[in-house]
């Protein structure tokens, strides 16, 4: 959720594969000293310039030193394996830092699993419409996520053993103005947007900083997974500013800019059948609807949405939404499941709703009064949904910095 303070930026321990520290992976000697290199500019190969990665390799000096020649066959194979993996991925932008804590563990299962929300949509909707304010919840699992999670904003569960968490690390807090300036109410602040991968037991597998250093757009909102890409937004951390819709493959975490928007954008939801993409502005008071198959203006030029729809519900501000699809109960409507909170009269209210993607009309909504062990409203931050063993399960990650995944079923 939007707030005005955050943690100090710290580099996660591990081997920085995204910064192409191939020599570290080959030798296992420790953290790479060249953390500001581009993804393809820092290989410590013979003939390279170790102190200035910007200088090109000199072909005439490409001869192996005695030290290199003495590398064991096993270490050379490790280096070649990493080089092969890097060469099979799209080049990463300069400054993008991906820290991999477990190089031998894949980011995501192959082939990529289908999204639980969309693939189980019929059963999810059938069970969800039976919920009301008297519903009793049963905690079926609780998983402590390893390390600093910063401020989690969105989550997708890919398969049974991977969780991808979008998170904001805020190193310079925003400061409220005494008046509106250039359409907004606060300073820009400074931070980094993260995409963090955990396994089913909470082990931290990788952490990607997916925004550039000093970028104004460092707020990463709610996310959606369509079976191929994770859809997200990178926006300024203040209302009425700018945002960029991005997508990324879960096996690379490299953000691909799709379009730029002349407003802050939070959650993103993608309908793979129609190509429709819905993004939510600050507080989800408005939704922008995009034709995903259209050709958009290349960022940073702003693209106009097909439609901007006012959110007619005053119940909660949606934080994280998942595409469900179409179900005969709602005819041909595209629907999504959204969770969030609202602060009313010094009381925080949580809830979940099935929402029409074209009109933002809630079709079925229920309050959720659950709180975490640290006192946070359960629906404050990320949410995902799936059907496990025939029962709908909801996955929540409400707490900041020190996060526990709570998994609930209906009693």
Beta strands, then each sheet from edge to edge (+ up, - down):
strand 1: 97-100
strand 2: 137-144
strand 3: 151-157
strand 4: 162-172
strand 5: 176-181
strand 6: 184-186
strand 7: 190-199
strand 8: 204-209
strand 9: 217-220
strand 10: 224-225
strand 11: 229-236
strand 12: 243-249
strand 13: 256-261
strand 14: 268-270
strand 15: 276-280
strand 16: 286-291
strand 17: 307-310
strand 18: 317-325
strand 19: 335-344
strand 20: 347-356
strand 21: 362-368
strand 22: 382-388
strand 23: 391-397
strand 24: 404-410
sheet 1: 1+ 8- 7+ 4- 3+
sheet 2: 2+ 24- 23+ 22-
sheet 3: 5+ 6-
sheet 4: 9+ 11- 10+
sheet 5: 9+ 11- 12+ 13-
sheet 6: 14+ 15- 16+ 17-
sheet 7: 18+ 19- 20+ 21-
end
